[in-house]
Every structure is written in C-alpha cells, then in structure tokens.
C-alpha cells in the first residue's frame, strides 16, 4: 500500500468531456446568434477546485481521435492544470462518435435558465475498464480520493460498469471514494432496476456520499424529506432526518453532504449546505448570493469540500470551503470556478468583496 506522502494524484475522476455553448449577454438560446464555447463536464468541474489550487488531479476519459473539439478540450484541461488519461477512438464518419454538446442559456431575472443536452453518439459512453491499468493507477501511481458522479455512472450500461469496477479497484487499494449521486430522470427512464443496483453497490463502498432529496430517493431508495410549503431554512431538520436514513443504510460512509438552494430569481439564490461527518452535524444556514450563471454551483460545492478533506483541515472548514467554492462558481461564465488562490474562496465565505490591492 502506498505511503501517505507517496501519492501521485490527490484526485482521480472518470468523466465524459464535452462542449457547452452559451448565448452572449444572458440571452435565450432560441433568439441568439452569438455564443461562447467552453469545455465542460460535471466531473471536471469538481476536479477544477483542487487543480487550480495546486493539487495533482487526473481525469479518465475518452476522445474522438483527430477531432478539433477534442483538441479544444485537451488544451482547456491543460490550462486548468488537469492531467488526463484517455482512450482515443476513430470518429467513424459523420454519424460516428463525437463529444457531447450542452446548449445552455443562463437566464436573467425572472426568466429561468434553459438547458438542452445533445449527447447522441457521445464518445464517453464507451468508457471501459479494460482501457485503463487499475494496478498502475492505484498501486504504482497512487490516488488519495476517487470521485464518481452519477451522471457518468448512468450515461450507459458500459459507463455504469466502468464506474463500478473503478470503485471496486479503489476499495481494493484502500483509496477513499466520493460519490455524488447526481440523479437525472432522462438517464434513468426504463433503467431503474439496473441503475439502482449499480448505484447502491457504489454507495456501499463509498466513504463520502453527496446528494439532495431527489438523488437519495431515486438513486438509493431512501425516503425523501417532507418539505412541501416550507422555506428553505425550515427544511433543515427534514434533510437531517433523510441523511440519518442514508447513514443507516450505507454505514461504510463517514461523510454525507448536500447543498441547499432556494431560487429567488436567476440572479439571486439562497445558498446553504448540510454535512454529517461521523456523528457531527455541520450546518450552513441559507445565505443570499448573487448569480452570474448558476450551472456548476453544486459541482463547486463538492469540489471545495473534497479540497478541504484532501488538505486534512478540520471538518468544519470542509463544508465552509465547499459552500464558498460553490458560490464562487456561480460568478463565472464557465461552469467551473477558477480560483486564483484559497483566499479568493475564503473571501466568499467571509462576505468580503473589497478590492484587493
């Protein structure tokens, strides 16, 4: 087993990279003719907090060989200081493999965001454990935490098996496992039994479980909280009861967390979070934050919390840094935060927006 200081990577993340195109000036998709293009995936959003702040991070992914989109993504990942290991597949003609397109309006005021996912032929759907050397990754290079998202686990039968085998390998080599359930109804439709079995097994070996009431209910079969008609701050006891049920069903995990969001309008949210670490509750009551683009806020929360865990801070700081990293992500046009340093994130937590000279 690797010694504590002998890990090559702090974070290892399986993902399917794609492109996000967003209308300029907060306009709706259907009425726009000028777009900004970004490389994206929920999982790389999480990894970016650690990578920008200096921790070594690696993605496991797939690329379309010779694709200019793949080249754009690779250049972006390098700019984020993220290593990647990838299988490269021939496109196979105009109707073959490609990278996903996420067409996303950010909304404005009382006009909410609208997102259209175009994932036909997505190259990441064929990720396979045989394309990666698990022994080299875990026993020779060494990994402190593997982070798995339910989006990649539910992308296809093959990616579900890939994430399952990755979790089993991580467990074998005593690598900690983080699992953000990330339920999407369109991914699960008609596959409830298959995905339920996969998600429950991954959750059963995970050390860190993240999800909201919908995630825990539909992915793991845990009854959600009764929250109808209540303000967000008044729902916290209900969320705590849900997390207690999750802990009872998945006792191997030691950290359970969820972000809390109440939408006032597209540019203002109430943002809070809950974390159970061991038997200790850590609660951040909802606070108002200003929103430039909400996409990626939840990923920023997870990324910030994992960064705190990787830095071995006191648990109270894990959730504070997660809250602040999520809030920071919503101030960027990219759907991932690009912190200049830890201070930028802690300033979000402290509510300190004064100029730094």
C-alpha positions, 0 to 999 in steps of 0.5 A: 500500500502506498505511503501517505506522502507517496501519492501521485494524484490527490484526485482521480475522476472518470468523466465524459468531456464535452462542449457547452455553448452559451448565448452572449449577454444572458440571452435565450438560446432560441433568439441568439446568434452569438455564443461562447464555447467552453469545455465542460463536464460535471466531473471536471468541474469538481476536479477544477477546485483542487487543480487550480489550487495546486493539487495533482488531479487526473481525469479518465476519459475518452476522445474522438481521435483527430477531432478539433473539439477534442483538441479544444478540450485537451488544451482547456484541461491543460490550462486548468492544470488537469492531467488526463488519461484517455482512450482515443477512438476513430470518429467513424464518419459523420454519424460516428462518435463525437463529444457531447454538446450542452446548449445552455442559456443562463437566464436573467431575472425572472426568466429561468435558465434553459438547458438542452443536452445533445449527447447522441453518439457521445464518445464517453459512453464507451468508457471501459475498464479494460482501457485503463491499468487499475494496478498502475493507477492505484498501486504504482501511481497512487490516488488519495480520493476517487470521485464518481458522479452519477451522471457518468455512472448512468450515461450507459450500461458500459459507463455504469460498469466502468464506474463500478469496477473503478470503485471496486479497484479503489476499495481494493487499494484502500483509496477513499471514494466520493460519490455524488449521486447526481440523479437525472430522470432522462438517464434513468427512464426504463433503467431503474432496476439496473441503475439502482443496483449499480448505484447502491453497490457504489454507495456501499463502498463509498466513504463520502456520499453527496446528494439532495432529496431527489438523488437519495430517493431515486438513486438509493431508495431512501425516503425523501424529506417532507418539505412541501410549503416550507422555506428553505431554512425550515427544511433543515431538520427534514434533510437531517432526518433523510441523511440519518436514513442514508447513514443507516443504510450505507454505514461504510460512509463517514461523510454525507453532504448536500447543498441547499438552494432556494431560487429567488430569481436567476440572479439571486439564490439562497445558498446553504449546505448540510454535512454529517461527518461521523456523528457531527452535524455541520450546518450552513444556514441559507445565505443570499448570493448573487448569480452570474450563471448558476450551472456548476454551483453544486459541482463547486460545492463538492469540489471545495469540500473534497479540497478541504478533506484532501488538505486534512483541515478540520471538518468544519472548514470542509463544508465552509470551503465547499459552500464558498467554492460553490458560490464562487462558481456561480460568478463565472461564465464557465461552469467551473470556478477558477480560483486564483488562490484559497483566499479568493474562496475564503473571501466568499465565505467571509462576505468580503468583496473589497478590492484587493490591492 
